[in-house]
Amino acid sequence: MYARIHRNERDAILAACDEELIGRSFSDGRAKLDVSELFYKGESIDRPALAERMKSVSIMNLVSSEVVAVAIEEGYVSEEDVIEIDGIKHVQVVLM
């Protein structure tokens, strides 16, 4: 999986997805999801490393079953928070 942290003056934003989704777009008629290389492609990491990065950010944009599963296992979201766009799991998290 890929993870990239974007920073601005207030927040650190984690973008993470499975590697095979980079550069692909998904749509289901209601919503569209672009898994752009510019936003998502960062470091290639494993599940424990992703869980560690989740601890250091205030916003997360997560795509794919495996990446979303880590967020659920770590207690950041529940299954009810997750949407699917063309069969691809997606969740956004804002930590206060």
Summary of the structure (lengths in Angstrom):
residues: 96
radius of gyration: 12.4
end to end distance: 25.9
largest distance: 35.0
contacts: 276
relative contact order: 0.24
helix: 28%
strand: 36%
